[in-house]
Amino acid sequence: MRRNYGAQQTSKEQLAQVAMPLEPAPFKLGEMKWHEHLHPQAYIERELARLNEHLTQQLALVNAKLQEVAQVATANALAQERARVLEKRVITAEQTLQATEQQFQATQMRLREAQASHTKLNHVAQQLAVHWVQGEKPGEPVVALAEQVREQARRRMEQAAAEVLEGPLHSSDELKTALQAKGYLMCFDPPKGTEITCQATGTRVPRDQVRPNGQDMQDQMEAAITRTQTQEYHQSQQQTHSRGVGK
């Protein structure tokens, strides 16, 4: 009787462990490197390989969990509880597999859209080169696409600047260094003033047109420097006070 009771308790513990939900790991597309903007097919092939590897890992986890369910269910002496847990795990495994397949299809669609976009961009770039060699002005489609690329780059600049301005900041040079780490060069040109250049696309945008959070960048930079100095001053005062109390 004691041996049978112990076996039942072990089986229940195994079933409880097996019944834990299996969370599918999300797949996130990697950042496109600057040289991959020139050769987008390499980026697409790299991300497809990562996606296939991710899907293989998810399927392996599902199969391993199903095998574990089968082993525990076979060894379990409690027939009704075994059947209920087995059914639950099968449903969960099927849902996990379905979610992974949906994610795979959605990622494939995004990659196809990216490939189509880069194919179009390459075609327009060829047209632009031909117009330039022939001394002609580019057509409206080329100009429209160039404006679209420039606007997208400007918005990414604003997002990058907003992320830097949210953290501690001590000087304009520190802002310049942080933006460069994110792929944006901020340079001063006497005739044009300060410009920010996207290293990936070569897009140059005047600093006054880059408005993180919809506000002037210079004003936000000065506010961030003041905020940082104030916070560090208060922290220094608190540390001094704490050392004085400790004595």
Sine and cosine of phi, psi and omega as CSV:
sin_phi,cos_phi,sin_psi,cos_psi,sin_omega,cos_omega
0.00,0.00,-0.72,0.70,-0.01,-1.00
-0.90,0.45,-0.64,0.77,0.01,-1.00
-0.90,0.43,-0.66,0.75,0.00,-1.00
-0.91,0.42,-0.65,0.76,0.01,-1.00
-0.91,0.42,-0.67,0.74,0.03,-1.00
-0.89,0.45,-0.62,0.79,0.03,-1.00
-0.91,0.42,-0.63,0.78,0.02,-1.00
-0.91,0.41,-0.66,0.75,0.00,-1.00
-0.90,0.43,-0.66,0.75,0.04,-1.00
-0.89,0.46,-0.65,0.76,-0.01,-1.00
-0.90,0.44,-0.64,0.77,0.02,-1.00
-0.90,0.44,-0.66,0.75,0.01,-1.00
-0.90,0.43,-0.64,0.76,0.03,-1.00
-0.90,0.44,-0.67,0.74,0.00,-1.00
-0.90,0.43,-0.64,0.77,0.02,-1.00
-0.89,0.45,-0.63,0.78,0.02,-1.00
-0.93,0.37,-0.66,0.75,-0.01,-1.00
-0.92,0.38,-0.53,0.85,-0.06,-1.00
-0.96,0.29,-0.15,0.99,0.03,-1.00
-0.88,0.47,0.72,-0.70,-0.06,-1.00
-0.91,0.42,0.57,-0.82,0.06,-1.00
-0.99,-0.15,0.94,-0.34,-0.06,-1.00
-1.00,0.08,0.82,-0.57,0.04,-1.00
-0.94,0.33,0.72,-0.69,0.03,-1.00
-0.98,0.22,0.80,-0.60,-0.01,-1.00
-0.94,0.35,0.48,-0.88,0.06,-1.00
-0.96,-0.29,0.75,-0.66,-0.03,-1.00
-0.85,-0.53,0.78,-0.63,0.04,-1.00
-0.90,0.44,0.66,-0.76,0.04,-1.00
-0.97,0.26,0.34,-0.94,0.03,-1.00
-0.94,0.34,0.64,-0.77,0.06,-1.00
-0.97,0.23,0.83,-0.56,0.03,-1.00
-0.95,0.31,0.35,-0.94,-0.13,-0.99
-0.88,0.48,-0.62,0.78,-0.03,-1.00
-0.96,0.27,-0.29,0.96,0.01,-1.00
-0.97,0.22,-0.27,0.96,0.13,-0.99
-0.91,0.42,-0.47,0.88,0.03,-1.00
-0.99,0.12,-0.46,0.89,0.01,-1.00
-0.76,-0.65,0.96,0.28,-0.09,-1.00
-0.89,0.46,-0.42,0.91,-0.04,-1.00
-0.89,0.45,-0.57,0.82,0.03,-1.00
-0.90,0.44,-0.65,0.76,0.05,-1.00
-0.90,0.44,-0.69,0.72,-0.04,-1.00
-0.90,0.43,-0.69,0.73,0.00,-1.00
-0.91,0.41,-0.62,0.78,0.01,-1.00
-0.91,0.42,-0.69,0.72,-0.02,-1.00
-0.94,0.34,-0.57,0.82,0.07,-1.00
-0.90,0.43,-0.63,0.77,0.03,-1.00
-0.90,0.44,-0.67,0.74,0.04,-1.00
-0.90,0.44,-0.64,0.77,-0.01,-1.00
-0.91,0.41,-0.68,0.73,0.03,-1.00
-0.88,0.47,-0.66,0.75,0.04,-1.00
-0.90,0.44,-0.66,0.75,0.02,-1.00
-0.89,0.46,-0.71,0.71,0.00,-1.00
-0.90,0.44,-0.64,0.77,0.03,-1.00
-0.88,0.47,-0.67,0.74,0.02,-1.00
-0.90,0.43,-0.67,0.74,0.01,-1.00
-0.90,0.43,-0.67,0.75,0.02,-1.00
-0.91,0.42,-0.60,0.80,0.03,-1.00
-0.90,0.43,-0.64,0.77,0.03,-1.00
-0.90,0.43,-0.67,0.74,0.02,-1.00
-0.89,0.46,-0.73,0.68,-0.01,-1.00
-0.89,0.45,-0.64,0.77,0.02,-1.00
-0.90,0.43,-0.64,0.77,0.02,-1.00
-0.92,0.39,-0.63,0.77,0.05,-1.00
-0.90,0.44,-0.63,0.78,0.03,-1.00
-0.92,0.39,-0.62,0.79,0.04,-1.00
-0.90,0.43,-0.65,0.76,0.05,-1.00
-0.87,0.50,-0.71,0.71,-0.03,-1.00
-0.89,0.45,-0.65,0.76,-0.01,-1.00
-0.91,0.41,-0.72,0.70,-0.01,-1.00
-0.92,0.39,-0.65,0.76,-0.02,-1.00
-0.90,0.43,-0.60,0.80,0.01,-1.00
-0.92,0.40,-0.64,0.77,-0.04,-1.00
-0.99,0.15,-0.22,0.97,-0.09,-1.00
-0.98,0.20,0.72,-0.69,-0.01,-1.00
-1.00,0.01,-0.21,0.98,-0.02,-1.00
-1.00,-0.02,0.99,-0.11,-0.17,-0.99
-0.88,0.47,-0.73,0.69,-0.07,-1.00
-0.92,0.39,-0.70,0.71,0.02,-1.00
-0.91,0.41,-0.61,0.79,0.04,-1.00
-0.88,0.47,-0.71,0.70,-0.03,-1.00
-0.90,0.43,-0.65,0.76,-0.02,-1.00
-0.91,0.41,-0.70,0.72,0.01,-1.00
-0.93,0.37,-0.64,0.77,0.02,-1.00
-0.87,0.48,-0.70,0.72,0.01,-1.00
-0.89,0.45,-0.66,0.75,0.00,-1.00
-0.89,0.46,-0.68,0.73,-0.03,-1.00
-0.94,0.35,-0.60,0.80,0.03,-1.00
-0.90,0.45,-0.70,0.71,0.01,-1.00
-0.89,0.46,-0.69,0.72,0.00,-1.00
-0.89,0.45,-0.67,0.75,0.01,-1.00
-0.90,0.43,-0.66,0.75,0.03,-1.00
-0.90,0.43,-0.65,0.76,0.03,-1.00
-0.90,0.43,-0.65,0.76,0.02,-1.00
-0.89,0.45,-0.70,0.72,0.01,-1.00
-0.90,0.44,-0.65,0.76,0.02,-1.00
-0.90,0.43,-0.68,0.73,0.01,-1.00
-0.90,0.44,-0.64,0.77,0.02,-1.00
-0.91,0.41,-0.66,0.76,0.03,-1.00
-0.90,0.43,-0.66,0.75,0.03,-1.00
-0.89,0.45,-0.66,0.75,0.03,-1.00
-0.91,0.42,-0.64,0.77,0.03,-1.00
-0.88,0.47,-0.71,0.71,0.00,-1.00
-0.91,0.42,-0.66,0.75,0.00,-1.00
-0.91,0.42,-0.64,0.77,0.01,-1.00
-0.93,0.37,-0.64,0.77,0.06,-1.00
-0.87,0.49,-0.64,0.77,0.02,-1.00
-0.90,0.44,-0.68,0.73,0.02,-1.00
-0.90,0.44,-0.62,0.78,0.02,-1.00
-0.92,0.38,-0.62,0.78,0.05,-1.00
-0.91,0.42,-0.65,0.76,0.04,-1.00
-0.90,0.44,-0.64,0.76,0.03,-1.00
-0.91,0.42,-0.64,0.77,0.02,-1.00
-0.90,0.43,-0.68,0.74,0.02,-1.00
-0.90,0.44,-0.65,0.76,-0.01,-1.00
-0.90,0.43,-0.68,0.74,-0.01,-1.00
-0.95,0.32,-0.55,0.84,0.08,-1.00
-0.89,0.45,-0.69,0.73,0.04,-1.00
-0.90,0.45,-0.67,0.74,0.00,-1.00
-0.90,0.45,-0.64,0.76,0.02,-1.00
-0.90,0.43,-0.65,0.76,0.02,-1.00
-0.90,0.45,-0.69,0.72,0.01,-1.00
-0.92,0.40,-0.61,0.80,0.03,-1.00
-0.89,0.46,-0.62,0.78,0.05,-1.00
-0.91,0.42,-0.67,0.74,0.04,-1.00
-0.88,0.47,-0.67,0.74,0.00,-1.00
-0.88,0.47,-0.67,0.75,0.01,-1.00
-0.89,0.46,-0.67,0.75,0.01,-1.00
-0.89,0.45,-0.71,0.70,0.03,-1.00
-0.86,0.50,-0.65,0.76,-0.04,-1.00
-0.92,0.39,-0.69,0.72,0.01,-1.00
-0.89,0.46,-0.60,0.80,-0.04,-1.00
-1.00,0.08,0.03,1.00,0.03,-1.00
0.94,0.34,0.48,0.88,-0.03,-1.00
-0.95,-0.31,0.39,-0.92,0.11,-0.99
-0.97,0.23,0.62,-0.79,0.02,-1.00
-0.91,0.41,0.49,-0.87,0.01,-1.00
-0.95,0.32,0.16,-0.99,-0.04,-1.00
-0.87,0.49,-0.65,0.76,0.02,-1.00
-0.87,0.50,-0.63,0.77,0.01,-1.00
-0.92,0.40,-0.71,0.71,0.01,-1.00
-0.89,0.46,-0.67,0.74,-0.01,-1.00
-0.89,0.45,-0.67,0.74,0.00,-1.00
-0.92,0.39,-0.65,0.76,0.02,-1.00
-0.88,0.48,-0.66,0.75,0.04,-1.00
-0.91,0.42,-0.59,0.80,0.03,-1.00
-0.91,0.41,-0.71,0.70,0.03,-1.00
-0.88,0.47,-0.66,0.75,0.00,-1.00
-0.90,0.43,-0.66,0.75,-0.01,-1.00
-0.92,0.39,-0.64,0.77,0.04,-1.00
-0.89,0.45,-0.67,0.74,0.03,-1.00
-0.90,0.44,-0.64,0.77,0.01,-1.00
-0.89,0.46,-0.66,0.75,0.01,-1.00
-0.92,0.39,-0.61,0.79,0.05,-1.00
-0.91,0.41,-0.59,0.81,0.08,-1.00
-0.87,0.50,-0.70,0.71,-0.01,-1.00
-0.89,0.46,-0.65,0.76,0.01,-1.00
-0.91,0.42,-0.70,0.71,0.01,-1.00
-0.89,0.45,-0.69,0.72,0.01,-1.00
-0.90,0.43,-0.64,0.77,0.01,-1.00
-0.88,0.48,-0.65,0.76,0.01,-1.00
-0.90,0.44,-0.64,0.76,0.01,-1.00
-0.93,0.36,-0.66,0.75,-0.06,-1.00
-0.94,0.34,-0.32,0.95,0.04,-1.00
-0.96,0.29,-0.44,0.90,-0.03,-1.00
-1.00,-0.04,-0.09,-1.00,0.03,-1.00
-0.92,0.39,0.63,-0.78,-0.04,-1.00
-0.56,-0.83,0.73,-0.69,-0.06,-1.00
-0.92,-0.38,-0.37,0.93,-0.06,-1.00
-0.31,-0.95,0.20,-0.98,0.06,-1.00
-0.92,0.39,-0.53,0.85,0.03,-1.00
-0.90,0.43,-0.58,0.82,0.03,-1.00
-0.92,0.38,-0.62,0.79,0.08,-1.00
-0.90,0.43,-0.68,0.74,0.00,-1.00
-0.88,0.48,-0.69,0.72,0.00,-1.00
-0.91,0.42,-0.66,0.75,-0.01,-1.00
-0.91,0.41,-0.64,0.76,0.02,-1.00
-0.92,0.39,-0.60,0.80,0.02,-1.00
-0.90,0.44,-0.60,0.80,0.04,-1.00
-0.90,0.43,-0.42,0.91,0.02,-1.00
-1.00,-0.05,0.03,1.00,0.07,-1.00
0.99,-0.17,0.33,0.94,-0.04,-1.00
-0.76,-0.65,0.80,-0.61,0.00,-1.00
-0.98,-0.18,0.77,-0.63,0.04,-1.00
-0.94,-0.34,0.91,-0.40,-0.08,-1.00
-0.78,-0.62,0.47,-0.88,0.03,-1.00
-0.98,-0.21,0.84,-0.55,0.04,-1.00
-0.89,-0.46,0.92,-0.40,-0.10,-1.00
-0.75,0.66,-0.72,0.70,-0.03,-1.00
-0.94,0.35,-0.53,0.85,-0.13,-0.99
-0.96,-0.27,-0.26,0.97,-0.08,-1.00
1.00,0.05,-0.30,-0.95,-0.03,-1.00
-0.98,0.18,0.76,-0.65,0.03,-1.00
-0.81,-0.58,0.46,-0.89,0.07,-1.00
-0.90,-0.43,0.78,-0.62,-0.06,-1.00
-0.92,-0.39,0.76,-0.65,0.10,-1.00
-0.99,0.12,0.89,-0.46,-0.06,-1.00
-0.92,0.40,-0.48,0.88,-0.06,-1.00
-0.96,0.29,-0.64,0.77,-0.09,-1.00
-0.93,-0.37,-0.22,0.98,-0.06,-1.00
0.98,0.19,0.12,0.99,-0.01,-1.00
-0.94,0.35,0.77,-0.64,0.05,-1.00
-0.93,-0.36,0.77,-0.64,-0.02,-1.00
-0.75,-0.66,0.77,-0.64,0.08,-1.00
-0.84,0.54,0.60,-0.80,-0.06,-1.00
-0.87,0.50,-0.56,0.83,-0.04,-1.00
-0.94,0.34,-0.21,0.98,0.07,-1.00
-1.00,-0.03,-0.16,0.99,0.06,-1.00
-0.99,-0.11,0.96,-0.29,-0.13,-0.99
-0.84,-0.54,1.00,0.06,0.04,-1.00
-0.86,0.51,0.71,-0.70,-0.01,-1.00
0.85,0.52,0.38,0.92,0.04,-1.00
0.96,0.27,0.27,0.96,-0.04,-1.00
-0.81,-0.58,0.30,-0.95,-0.02,-1.00
-0.88,0.47,0.73,-0.69,-0.05,-1.00
-0.92,0.39,-0.64,0.77,-0.01,-1.00
-0.88,0.48,-0.70,0.71,0.02,-1.00
-0.89,0.45,-0.67,0.74,-0.01,-1.00
-0.93,0.37,-0.58,0.81,0.04,-1.00
-0.89,0.45,-0.72,0.69,0.01,-1.00
-0.89,0.45,-0.63,0.78,0.03,-1.00
-0.91,0.41,-0.63,0.77,0.00,-1.00
-0.92,0.40,-0.63,0.78,0.03,-1.00
-0.91,0.42,-0.69,0.73,0.03,-1.00
-0.89,0.45,-0.68,0.73,0.02,-1.00
-0.88,0.48,-0.68,0.73,-0.01,-1.00
-0.90,0.43,-0.70,0.71,0.00,-1.00
-0.89,0.46,-0.65,0.76,0.00,-1.00
-0.91,0.42,-0.71,0.70,0.00,-1.00
-0.89,0.46,-0.68,0.73,0.00,-1.00
-0.93,0.38,-0.55,0.84,0.05,-1.00
-0.91,0.42,-0.73,0.68,0.00,-1.00
-0.90,0.44,-0.62,0.78,0.04,-1.00
-0.90,0.44,-0.64,0.77,0.03,-1.00
-0.90,0.44,-0.66,0.76,0.02,-1.00
-0.91,0.42,-0.65,0.76,0.02,-1.00
-0.91,0.42,-0.65,0.76,0.01,-1.00
-0.91,0.41,-0.65,0.76,0.03,-1.00
-0.89,0.46,-0.68,0.73,0.02,-1.00
-0.90,0.44,-0.65,0.76,0.00,-1.00
-0.91,0.42,-0.64,0.77,0.03,-1.00
-0.91,0.41,-0.58,0.81,0.01,-1.00
-0.93,0.37,-0.63,0.77,0.04,-1.00
-0.92,0.39,-0.60,0.80,-0.01,-1.00
-0.89,0.45,-0.52,0.85,0.03,-1.00
-0.95,0.30,0.00,0.00,0.00,0.00
